[in-house]
Amino acid sequence: MGIFDNLRKAMFGPQLEIKEAPKVYMSGTGSYFHTRKDNFRSYAKEGYQQNAIVYRCVNEIANGAASIPIKVFQGDTELEAHPLISLLERPNPTQAGVEYFQALYSFLLLSGNSYALESSVNSIPTELYLLRPDRIEITPSETSIPKSYKYKINNQVIGNYNVDPVTGQSEVKHFKMWNPLDDYLGLSPLMAAAVDLDQHNMIANHNISLLANGARPSGAIIFKPRDDNGYSMALTDSQREQLNEDLTQRFTGGKNAGRPMLLEGDFDWKEMAMSPRDMDFLQNKHMAAKDIALCFGVPSQLIGIPDSQTYANVQEARLALYEETIIPLAKRVESDLNEWLAPKFGDGIYIQYDVDQIPAMTERRRRIYENVVSAVREGIISRNEARERLGMEPITGGDEVFIAANLFPLGGPEVPQDQGQPVDEAAKEAYGDDDDMMFDYELEEAKAESDVDTKPTTAMANNAQRGLDLRKEYNRGGTMVGVARANQLVNRETLSPSTVRRMHSFFSRHEVDKQAEGFRRGEAGWPSAGLVAWLLWGGDEGQSWARRKVSELDKEKSK
């Protein structure tokens, strides 16, 4: 800071810091009309209305995404009845929830943009409508936030909806796909597949024309008349017109296929054979269809393209469709709804798609369940650890790890068989005549472990509270078991020796999570689910504390 800055500060006081959205520099002036208005209409007509592949891809994605159940939460509590739930189930008098969202996703896939309009009473949305993307005119500003949205029909402005230049809030919500070359409009998958769409439609039109000609290639009539002196003659215009009309009526079209042609005089028929390129149209059509499905993210075998068995069966293909295309698109819309619509119903209200209720995800859940059950059966994890991974509450006595009774350490010493000595006598010889000695020993062992201070530290409590806050804010990481453990740490409850050992086991298993992206602030995906779970169990302080306490417990137990 120079001397003039100090003087200016002394005379006028500190300057206010002004924050604004990134500036947008445009070469033109005036309104920013939807630059792809005509293209959207052609996409909708030549794509959705006249192309079976586009129609099927759009419906597969839009219907699948619109059918995912939507839940509404306030904090961690799922709401059973709420005005937002009623609004999402019946957005307006003419559309139910599934129909509304099916149209929203269809507009988004065909144009890259979808516009929702709210109708409010006392600042609370009561109805939601969709605006056709080709009727929207965006008024630009100096930043990436537009000034307004205008809805025009036949060049008449039906509605003008202003946008807050700071928050970007408006009665209109613009859902859009990412576009690298446009600051205001999204990029449709059909734009990337436009060439393949034209190729597919042209091949279909060629086949229709061929069928209209009796499914036979074209031919040529050769006429070589000569005069009395033997010189070649040409047809007159009236003769040529009469000949073409006669051929069209008698020999062209599907109804005349196979009809014999009678030629008189010096006329001759020369049939044009199909070239190998012409005969390969069907293969080219399938390749174009695959490219269109690729741009939409739909497995080819779901839309009936022959020889496109990328996945082992239809179930795996549909699972891939949901995991790679439908769910990411639904999460994008979910995020926009939580940014635009949910806050208008109060703090802590948010929307979440219930992806676990998708029928196609049943196969994935079955595999997870089988893997967890196998891990418990083989003695790799405990029952409570398995229940934690399945999102279930822990049970009493579920922290122990069991293995099959017929398993012994490999290469261990053989156990000598008893030479006939009664079991009772062997026990008295080993432990004496006092029957209560074993019971007293167990009490002494438990008493020795209880001498170890297992009260969590303040740093562990702070980490656990931070984990609870991040989990609530970002809605990921940890399970109900981890949340229960975090509440124990926050309240600094004295933990049982078995709980301390389980904490040590948790940190040992999840040490690898610290290497994942998003574990450190500033990385993409921060905070990762692994970081949240790590903090719920006490963080780095909890790891070192659990390691130290387990060592102390082992020493006391050995005494």
N, C-alpha and C positions, 0 to 999 in steps of 0.2 A: 504494500500500500504506500503510495507516494504522498508528498506534502499536500498536493492539491486534493487528494482523496480525503486526507485528514481535515483540511479546511472545509471542504464541502460537507463532511459529516458533522463538523461543529456548527455550521450555519443552518443546515437543513435537517439534521438528525439522520438516523440510519435509514437506508433505503429498503423498501419492502421487496422481498423476493417474489417474483412472479413466475409461476409455473404454467406451461401450456403444452398442448399436444405437439408432436413433430409437425413442422411446417411442410406444406405441399406447394411446389412451384409448378404452375401450369402454363403452357405456351399460349393457350387460347383464353378468351374471356367469355363472360356470360354464363348461362346455365350449363350444367353438366348433364346432358340427357343420356339415358341408358344407351351406350354406344352399340350394344348388341341387340337392339330392339328387334330389328328384322331377323337377325339370326335366331333369336329365341323363338320367334314364330315359326321359322323353318325347322328348328330343332324339334319343336312340339309337333309340327305337321309331318315332316319327312322322317323324323326319328320316332317319336312315341306313337303317332297315329298310323304310320305307314311301314314301320320296320318291326318285325316280330322280335328280334333280338333286343333292341332297345326297350320295347314294351315290357318284355319279360324281366330284363335286368332292373329296370326302374321299379316294377311291381314287387320283385323279390326283396329289394332293399327297403323300399318305403313301407310295404305291408309288414315286413318283419320288424322294423324299428318301431312302427306305430303300435304293434301288438305287445311290446314289452310293458309290463305293469309299472306304474309310477307310484312311488310312495312319497309322503310328505312328512318331514320331521321338524320338531322344535328342539334343538339341542340333540340329545341322544334319544329322545322319546319319539316313537312313531305315532302319528296322529291318526285316529280312526275317522274323525269327522272334522272338517275344516272348510271354510269358504274356498280356499285354494283347491282343495280336492274336488269340490263341486264344479268349480270353473274348468278344471282340466278334464273332468268327465263329460261336461256339456259346455263347450266354449261359446256357442251361440245357438239361437233357436233353430238353425237349419243344419247344424253339424254336431254329431257326437264326437267324443274325444278321439277315437280311433280314426274316424273319417277326417277330422281336422288335421291330425298329425300325419296321416297318409298324404294329404295334399301338401302339407308343409315340406315333407321330405321329397316329394315328387318335384315341386318347384325348385328345390335346392339342387336336385340331381340334373334337371333339365337346363337350368339357367345359371347355376352356381350361386343364386340369390333367392332368398325367400323373405317376405316382409309380413310381419304380424302387426295388427292394429288393435289397440285396447280401447274399450269403452268403459269409463269409470263413473262411479257415483261416490262423492265425498272422498276422492283420491283413492278409492278401492276399486280395482278392476272387477267388472261384473260380466263382461263379454269380450271375446277375442275373435278377430276376423283375419283373413288372409287377403293380401293385395297382389294382383297379377304383376309379376316382375317387369313385363314389357310396358306397363302403364306408369311406372315410377320414374320421376325425374328428380335427380339429386342436385341440389344447389350447393356448389363447393364453397369452401372457405380457405383461409390461409393455412389451416392445419389439416390433419387427417380426419378431423371431426367435421362432417358437413354442416351447412347452415340449416337446411330443411329438406324434407321429402315432399314432393308434390305428386298427387295421384291424378292422372289425366286420362280422359276418355274422349276420343275424337278431338284432340287438341284443346279440350275444355278442362280447366282445373276443377276437379271435384272436391279435393281437400288439400290443405297446406299444413304440414306438421313440422313445427320448429324443433330444433335440437339444441339442448343446453351446450354452450361452447366449452364448458369446463368438465362436466360430468358425462356428456354425451347422451344423457337421458332424453327420451322423446316418447310420444304416444306410439310411434312406430319403432319396432325392433327389427333390425336388419340382420338376418342370419345369412352368412356367406362363407363360401369356401375360399381358401387362400389363393391369391392371384399375384404372381411375381411382378406383373407389369401394369397393375391398376391399383390406385389408392382407395377406391370406393367400391368397386364391384368384384364379385367372386368369379372364379373360373369353373365352368361346367366340365364334367367328364366328357360330354359330347363334343366339346371343342377339340380335345385331344384325339377323339375318335372320329372327327369329321370326315377325313379322307376314307377311312374304312367304312363309314356309314354310306358315303356316296358310292363306293365300290360295291357294297352289298346290294344297294338299291338298283344300281345300273345292271348288275348281273340278273337280278330278279326281273327287271323290265325286259332284258334280252330274252330270258326264258319265256316270258309271256308272249313276246312277239313271235318267237319260234313256234310256240303252241298254236298261236293264231294262224300260222301258216301250215297247219297240219303236222307239226313237229318234224318238218322236213326242211333242209336248207334251201336257199334260193337257187334259181337256175336262170339260164339265158336262152331266149329264142333267137336263133340265127336265121336271117332271111337274106338270100342271095339271088334276087331276081335279075334277069337279063332281058334286054330288048331283042328285036328281031335281028339285029346285027351282032348280037352276042356280047354287048357291053353291059356292065353292071348298072343297076338302077337303084334309086333311093325311094323310100316310102314318102308319100305326101303326109302333111300334118293331119289331115282327116283320117287317113288310113292308119297312122300310128296311134291316134287317139282311140279309134274304134277297136284296134287290136288290144290295147291295154285294158279297155273297159270290158271286152269280152273275156280276157284272161282272168280279170279280177272277179267277175261274176260266176264264172264256170269252174275255176280251178283253185282259187285261193280260199283260205279259211279252214277251220277244223272240220266243218260239215262236208267239205269237198276233198278231204284227205283220201288218197288212194284212187281217186277218180281217173280213169284213163284219158289221155289227151290225144285228140285226133288232129293231125296237122296235114295240110294239103299244100300242093305246089312245092316251092323251093324253101319251105320252112323246116327247121331242125331244132331240136331241144338239147341243150347242154346243161347238165346238172352240176352245180357247184358243191364240191365235197367240203366237209368241215376240216379245218386245219387242226393239228394237235393242240394249238393254243385255244381254239374255240371249244374243243372237247374237254379242256381242263377247267372250264368255268365253275363246275361244281366244287372242285377242290379250292379254287380261289374264293368262292363264296364262304366255305367253311373257315378258311383262314381269316377272312374279314370278320366273320362272326366271332371267332376267338379273340381277335384284337379288340373288338367292341366290348366283349365281356371282360377282358383284361383291364380296360380303362375303368370300368365300373367296379372292379374287384369281385366279380361273381365267378365261381368255378364253372368251367365250360360244360361239365357234364350235367349241371343242374338245369341248363337251358336246352338240352337235347342235341348238342353238337356231336356227331359221330366221331369215334376214335379219339376221344379227349378224356380218357380215364386217368386223370392226374391222381385221384385219391382212390383208395381201395374200395370204397363203397359210398353210397349216397349220404349215409349218416356222417361220415367223416368230411365229405364235401360241404354239407350244410353246417357242420360245426365250424369249419374254416371260414365259411361265409359270415357267420355271426362274430367270430373272434377277430377276424381281420378287416371286416368292412362294416357290418351293421352296428356292433357295439361301439367302436370308435366314433362313428357318425352320431349315434345316439348320445354319447358322452359329450360331444361338441354342443349339441342342442341343449342337453341338460345344463351345461355350464352357462350357456347364454340365458336360459330361463332363470337360473339362480342369480345371475347378474342383473337381469331386467325385471322379472316378474315377482319372484319370491320376496325380495325386501319390502315390497309394497304392502305385504300382509303382516309385517312386524319383524322385530329382531329375532335372530336365531331360527327363522323359518327357511328351510331349503328343500329342494326336490331331489329325489334320487331314483334312478331306474333300478328295478329289482331284476338284475340279470340272472339271478339264481332260479327264477321262475320260467326261464326260457326252456321249452321242451328240448331243443337241440343241445343244451348244456348238460342234459342228463347223463350222457356218455362220459363227459369229463368228470362230473361229480362221482360217477361210479368208479372210475379209475382211481381217483384220489382216495375214495373210501377203501378200495381194495388194497392200495399201497399202505395206507395207515394200519389197517387190520393186519396185514402181513408183517409190518414192522413190530407191532405189539406181540404177535405170535412168535416171532423170532427173537424176542427179548432185546430189541434195539431201542425202543422207547417205552415209556410207561403208558398206562391207560389214560391218565390225566393229560399227558402230552398229546396223545392221540385225540382226545376230546377237544383240546385247545385248537388243534389244527382243523378240526371239523366245526369249530365255532360253538362248542357245547360247554356247559358249566362243569367244573371239576367235581369229583365225587370223593367221599371219604375213603381212604385206603387205596386210592388210585395212583399214588406216587411211586409204588414199588414196581420194579421190573421183574418179570417172570420169564423163565425159559422152560422148555419141555423137560420132564423128569428124566428122560433117557439120554440127556446130553451131559458129557463129561469133558474136561479139558483134554485136548489132544496131547498124547505122550505122557500123561500123568501116571503116577505110581499106582500099581494095583492094590486094592484094599484087601488085606488078608481076611479070609473067612474065619469066623469064630470056631474054635475047636471043641465046641460042646458046652462052654461055660454059660450059665444062665445070664440073661441080660441084667436082671436085678443085681446079681452078685458082681458083675462087671462094673455096674454103675456105683455100687458101694465101695468097690476097690478103688475106683478112680476119684470119687468125691466124698467118701465117708458114709457114715450111717445117717447123717442129718438130711431128711427129705426136703427140708426148707432151704438148704444151702443154695440151690440153683436159683430159687426165687429171690433170695437175698442178694445174690450176685447181680441179677438183672436190675434190682432197685439201686444198687450201688453204681452200676453203669449209668443209669438214667440220672442219678443224683450228680455224678461226676460231670456229665454233659451240661446239666442245668447250671453248673458253676460258671460256665462261659457266658459273658455278656453278649447277647444277640440283639441288642436294641439298635436300630438303624441310625446312621449319622445324619446330621443336618444337611450335608451335601447330597446324600442319597435322597432325602426327602425333597430337596429342591429339584433334583433331576427328575424324580417321579412326577412332580407337579408340572414341570415343563413338558414332559411327555404327554400328560393328560391334556394340557392346553393345545399342543400341536395336533393331537388326535382329534380333538373337537373342532379345530379350525380347518384342518385339511381332510378330515374324515377318512383316515387310513392309518394302518399300522397297529400291531398288537391285537389281542383278543380279550374276551371277558376275563380270562385268567390273568392276563397281564394287567388289566385295569384293576382287578381285585388286589393284585400284588402291589400296584402303585398306591392304592388307597392305604394299604398297611404301612408302606414306607412314609407316606405323607403324614399319617397320624403317629409315626414312630412307635408302632406297636412292637413289643418284644416277640421275636419270631422263634418258632420251634426249631430244634436242630434239623429235623427233616426238611423244613422249608429252606433253611440256610443251605443245606446240601443240594436242594433242587435249584436254588439260585445259582450256585456254583456250576451245576450241570448245564443250566441254560446259557450262561456266559461262555462256557467251553464250546458248546455246539454252535453258537451264533457269532463267534469271534470273526468268522469269515464275512459276515454282513458289513463289517466296517470297511471292506475293500470295495463295496458296490458304489456305483455312481449315485449321488444324491445324499450320501451320508454326511458330507461336509457342506457347510453353507457356501453358496456361490455356485455349486454344481447344478447341472440340470436335474430336475426332479426332486430338489430338496424341499422338504425333508422326506427322505425315503421311508418306506414302511419299516425297514430294518432299524433305522435310527429311532423312530418313535417307540418301537418295541424295546430297543436297548435302553432308552431313557425310562420307560415304565418300570423296568426292573432295577433302576438305580444308576444306570450309566456306568462310566469308567470307575467312579468311586465305589459303586455297588459291586463291580467285578473284583476289585482289589480287596474290598471288605469281605466278600463271600469267600475268596481264596484264603484269606487270613483266618477267618472264623472256622472254616472247615479244618484247617491245620490244627487250630486250638482244640476243636472237638475231638479230632483223632488222637491228640496227645492225652487228653483227659480220659478218653475211652480206653487207651492202652494201659493206663494206670490201674 
